[in-house]
Amino acid sequence: MTLQSRFKSRFTNACALLAALLVACNSAHVIADDSEWHELFNGKDFDGWTVNVENPNSIVVEDGVIKVKGRRTHLFYSGPVANADFRNFEFRAMVKTFPNANSGIYFHTEYQDEDWPEKGFEVQVNNGGGGAILTGSLYDVADLRVPRENDPDFVLRYTRDVSHVFVDESPAKTGEWFEYTIIVRDFTVETRINGKTQIIWTQPEGWARPGRRIDSGTFALQAHDPGSEVHYKDIRVKILD
């Protein structure tokens, strides 16, 4: 087989894998529109939330929004909705990033005093400049990213237990508010930016990533580093059966 033929075959297989992922997973979730939306952030203070003790001053409430900027710390939802233990849900938040910002929204996680959360999944907040993995990604599981110089020119690539979908740019823009949606039903996760699907991923049988498993838990917002400023508001959740 010629080099050109091998490239064409690998490209076709990658596209087929991507199509199968999207079609199969699209049929795996049905959103219950008549469920009640629950507001998680009151726009005033941290009522219902707990900042861990690592660097608590990195996350503040000002002007009706949660502002994250500073050394690593995490803000965990600890309020009464679902006893802060969510399994199937639709989560929405309005998010705005600033230049070179990196942050994240965790789900199925639990409070810990310091370090990166060991339990649960992170959906990435990075509109470019804050690393290769972009907004809309299920971090280090199903990543949207701009190809690096030595990456193959494929739409989809698998390495280890991670899939990479190569895109030209972030689905959201720095300096503009955008709506981030996370949907979990059974073993399928979907991310949307401004209503447009970015990633749909179903946890496979035999998935062996300690801590990164579909389970249940709370939400958390991440302050990543002093150079990363991100704002969050209008945070709400709908419980799905």
KEZA-591957 format. One line per field, with one value per residue (C-alpha): residue in three letters; x, y, z; residue number from 1; chain. Coordinates in steps of 0.02 Angstrom, whole numbers, plus 50000, padded with zeros to 5 digits. Example, Ala and Ser with C-alpha at 12.3 -4.5 7.8 and 13.67 -1.06 7.14 Angstrom:
aa <- (ala; ser) .
xx <- (50615; 50684) .
yy <- (49775; 49947) .
zz <- (50390; 50357) .
i <- (1; 2) .
ch <- (A; A) .
% end
This chain:
aa <- (met; thr; leu; gln; ser; arg; phe; lys; ser; arg; phe; thr; asn; ala; cys; ala; leu; leu; ala; ala; leu; leu; val; ala; cys; asn; ser; ala; his; val; ile; ala; asp; asp; ser; glu; trp; his; glu; leu; phe; asn; gly; lys; asp; phe; asp; gly; trp; thr; val; asn; val; glu; asn; pro; asn; ser; ile; val; val; glu; asp; gly; val; ile; lys; val; lys; gly; arg; arg; thr; his; leu; phe; tyr; ser; gly; pro; val; ala; asn; ala; asp; phe; arg; asn; phe; glu; phe; arg; ala; met; val; lys; thr; phe; pro; asn; ala; asn; ser; gly; ile; tyr; phe; his; thr; glu; tyr; gln; asp; glu; asp; trp; pro; glu; lys; gly; phe; glu; val; gln; val; asn; asn; gly; gly; gly; gly; ala; ile; leu; thr; gly; ser; leu; tyr; asp; val; ala; asp; leu; arg; val; pro; arg; glu; asn; asp; pro; asp; phe; val; leu; arg; tyr; thr; arg; asp; val; ser; his; val; phe; val; asp; glu; ser; pro; ala; lys; thr; gly; glu; trp; phe; glu; tyr; thr; ile; ile; val; arg; asp; phe; thr; val; glu; thr; arg; ile; asn; gly; lys; thr; gln; ile; ile; trp; thr; gln; pro; glu; gly; trp; ala; arg; pro; gly; arg; arg; ile; asp; ser; gly; thr; phe; ala; leu; gln; ala; his; asp; pro; gly; ser; glu; val; his; tyr; lys; asp; ile; arg; val; lys; ile; leu; asp) .
xx <- (50000; 50068; 50095; 49951; 49837; 49884; 49848; 49680; 49634; 49681; 49588; 49432; 49439; 49460; 49308; 49207; 49254; 49202; 49037; 49000; 49039; 48922; 48778; 48781; 48794; 48663; 48537; 48589; 48518; 48345; 48325; 48174; 48120; 47985; 48111; 48137; 48289; 48379; 48486; 48652; 48726; 48628; 48735; 48777; 48892; 48956; 48796; 48787; 48970; 49132; 49303; 49442; 49581; 49724; 49713; 49538; 49572; 49587; 49397; 49282; 49106; 49101; 48972; 48856; 48982; 49105; 49280; 49423; 49600; 49750; 49846; 49762; 49605; 49430; 49254; 49137; 48947; 48888; 48709; 48541; 48499; 48507; 48608; 48754; 48759; 48713; 48706; 48605; 48588; 48596; 48710; 48720; 48828; 48873; 49062; 49182; 49369; 49507; 49669; 49773; 49648; 49634; 49498; 49377; 49210; 49211; 49065; 49042; 49178; 49193; 49270; 49455; 49565; 49699; 49773; 49679; 49518; 49552; 49371; 49260; 49283; 49336; 49263; 49393; 49378; 49513; 49475; 49654; 49816; 49787; 49849; 49816; 49653; 49507; 49337; 49210; 49333; 49306; 49481; 49607; 49465; 49389; 49487; 49455; 49622; 49716; 49845; 50026; 50158; 50199; 50019; 49946; 49818; 49673; 49501; 49509; 49654; 49659; 49805; 49798; 49620; 49604; 49524; 49578; 49464; 49565; 49483; 49538; 49494; 49399; 49209; 49198; 49285; 49392; 49308; 49130; 49001; 48954; 48837; 48921; 48809; 48857; 48735; 48760; 48638; 48685; 48861; 48857; 48927; 48889; 48960; 48882; 48940; 48801; 48686; 48803; 48866; 49055; 49091; 48983; 49072; 49008; 49112; 49161; 49148; 49306; 49353; 49503; 49541; 49544; 49437; 49384; 49230; 49045; 48973; 48892; 48952; 48953; 49015; 49172; 49247; 49434; 49557; 49705; 49846; 49877; 49876; 49705; 49548; 49376; 49202; 49049; 48866; 48688; 48738; 48594; 48554; 48410; 48397; 48369; 48291) .
yy <- (50000; 50171; 50309; 50406; 50253; 50224; 50407; 50398; 50238; 50307; 50469; 50373; 50264; 50416; 50500; 50341; 50331; 50511; 50486; 50328; 50417; 50561; 50459; 50324; 50445; 50564; 50423; 50387; 50541; 50618; 50781; 50797; 50974; 50978; 50959; 51105; 51217; 51251; 51406; 51362; 51537; 51682; 51818; 51892; 51779; 51602; 51538; 51355; 51349; 51305; 51370; 51251; 51308; 51302; 51482; 51545; 51724; 51665; 51656; 51802; 51863; 52039; 52130; 51981; 51858; 51729; 51787; 51663; 51729; 51677; 51527; 51358; 51331; 51260; 51314; 51169; 51172; 51119; 51182; 51095; 51054; 50863; 50866; 50918; 50742; 50744; 50592; 50632; 50818; 50964; 51102; 51276; 51426; 51589; 51604; 51740; 51718; 51846; 51834; 51677; 51611; 51430; 51364; 51219; 51157; 50991; 50872; 50709; 50774; 50797; 50924; 50913; 51039; 51060; 51002; 50957; 50861; 50675; 50625; 50670; 50748; 50922; 51014; 51136; 51326; 51392; 51497; 51496; 51551; 51449; 51283; 51164; 51088; 51203; 51251; 51113; 50973; 50835; 50863; 50725; 50609; 50687; 50842; 50980; 51052; 51143; 51026; 51050; 51057; 50871; 50808; 50706; 50793; 50689; 50741; 50618; 50532; 50410; 50396; 50296; 50323; 50496; 50551; 50712; 50805; 50933; 51102; 51269; 51373; 51377; 51370; 51523; 51691; 51776; 51927; 51874; 51789; 51616; 51480; 51320; 51166; 50997; 50851; 50684; 50541; 50365; 50343; 50478; 50655; 50796; 50972; 51118; 51296; 51420; 51273; 51188; 51014; 51001; 50831; 50677; 50537; 50372; 50286; 50116; 49952; 49915; 50099; 50103; 50282; 50294; 50440; 50483; 50374; 50413; 50406; 50550; 50702; 50890; 51031; 51136; 51290; 51303; 51444; 51382; 51510; 51697; 51736; 51659; 51762; 51687; 51746; 51637; 51682; 51615; 51443; 51320; 51136; 51026; 50854; 50716; 50548) .
zz <- (50000; 49955; 50083; 50005; 50017; 50198; 50239; 50151; 50242; 50413; 50378; 50324; 50479; 50591; 50513; 50533; 50716; 50744; 50653; 50752; 50914; 50877; 50804; 50937; 51080; 51011; 51023; 51202; 51286; 51293; 51389; 51502; 51463; 51596; 51738; 51856; 51841; 52005; 52028; 52109; 52125; 52200; 52121; 52292; 52393; 52417; 52498; 52448; 52396; 52486; 52436; 52482; 52596; 52470; 52407; 52452; 52397; 52216; 52200; 52244; 52210; 52135; 52029; 52030; 51959; 52024; 51976; 51976; 51964; 52064; 52125; 52114; 52215; 52188; 52232; 52268; 52266; 52439; 52441; 52462; 52280; 52264; 52425; 52313; 52241; 52056; 51941; 51784; 51750; 51630; 51695; 51621; 51661; 51577; 51562; 51507; 51487; 51479; 51377; 51408; 51535; 51589; 51705; 51717; 51779; 51871; 51892; 51989; 52105; 52293; 52410; 52447; 52536; 52402; 52238; 52078; 52114; 52113; 52084; 51937; 51767; 51711; 51563; 51500; 51496; 51378; 51225; 51162; 51242; 51400; 51332; 51189; 51255; 51216; 51286; 51257; 51299; 51425; 51488; 51450; 51397; 51241; 51193; 51068; 51018; 50884; 50805; 50851; 50715; 50722; 50738; 50594; 50486; 50552; 50613; 50758; 50844; 50990; 51110; 51271; 51337; 51259; 51096; 51013; 50893; 50796; 50766; 50694; 50846; 51010; 50996; 51110; 51103; 51234; 51313; 51267; 51376; 51315; 51378; 51435; 51445; 51518; 51504; 51589; 51567; 51619; 51549; 51415; 51431; 51310; 51308; 51215; 51185; 51148; 51112; 50988; 51030; 51048; 51125; 51154; 51246; 51316; 51449; 51376; 51468; 51563; 51576; 51692; 51741; 51932; 51989; 51811; 51806; 51785; 51961; 52055; 52149; 52154; 52042; 52062; 51978; 51958; 51985; 51884; 51901; 51932; 51746; 51715; 51746; 51711; 51764; 51797; 51822; 51796; 51859; 51862; 51848; 51792; 51871; 51742; 51783) .
i <- (1; 2; 3; 4; 5; 6; 7; 8; 9; 10; 11; 12; 13; 14; 15; 16; 17; 18; 19; 20; 21; 22; 23; 24; 25; 26; 27; 28; 29; 30; 31; 32; 33; 34; 35; 36; 37; 38; 39; 40; 41; 42; 43; 44; 45; 46; 47; 48; 49; 50; 51; 52; 53; 54; 55; 56; 57; 58; 59; 60; 61; 62; 63; 64; 65; 66; 67; 68; 69; 70; 71; 72; 73; 74; 75; 76; 77; 78; 79; 80; 81; 82; 83; 84; 85; 86; 87; 88; 89; 90; 91; 92; 93; 94; 95; 96; 97; 98; 99; 100; 101; 102; 103; 104; 105; 106; 107; 108; 109; 110; 111; 112; 113; 114; 115; 116; 117; 118; 119; 120; 121; 122; 123; 124; 125; 126; 127; 128; 129; 130; 131; 132; 133; 134; 135; 136; 137; 138; 139; 140; 141; 142; 143; 144; 145; 146; 147; 148; 149; 150; 151; 152; 153; 154; 155; 156; 157; 158; 159; 160; 161; 162; 163; 164; 165; 166; 167; 168; 169; 170; 171; 172; 173; 174; 175; 176; 177; 178; 179; 180; 181; 182; 183; 184; 185; 186; 187; 188; 189; 190; 191; 192; 193; 194; 195; 196; 197; 198; 199; 200; 201; 202; 203; 204; 205; 206; 207; 208; 209; 210; 211; 212; 213; 214; 215; 216; 217; 218; 219; 220; 221; 222; 223; 224; 225; 226; 227; 228; 229; 230; 231; 232; 233; 234; 235; 236; 237; 238; 239; 240; 241) .
ch <- (A; A; A; A; A; A; A; A; A; A; A; A; A; A; A; A; A; A; A; A; A; A; A; A; A; A; A; A; A; A; A; A; A; A; A; A; A; A; A; A; A; A; A; A; A; A; A; A; A; A; A; A; A; A; A; A; A; A; A; A; A; A; A; A; A; A; A; A; A; A; A; A; A; A; A; A; A; A; A; A; A; A; A; A; A; A; A; A; A; A; A; A; A; A; A; A; A; A; A; A; A; A; A; A; A; A; A; A; A; A; A; A; A; A; A; A; A; A; A; A; A; A; A; A; A; A; A; A; A; A; A; A; A; A; A; A; A; A; A; A; A; A; A; A; A; A; A; A; A; A; A; A; A; A; A; A; A; A; A; A; A; A; A; A; A; A; A; A; A; A; A; A; A; A; A; A; A; A; A; A; A; A; A; A; A; A; A; A; A; A; A; A; A; A; A; A; A; A; A; A; A; A; A; A; A; A; A; A; A; A; A; A; A; A; A; A; A; A; A; A; A; A; A; A; A; A; A; A; A; A; A; A; A; A; A; A; A; A; A; A; A) .
% end
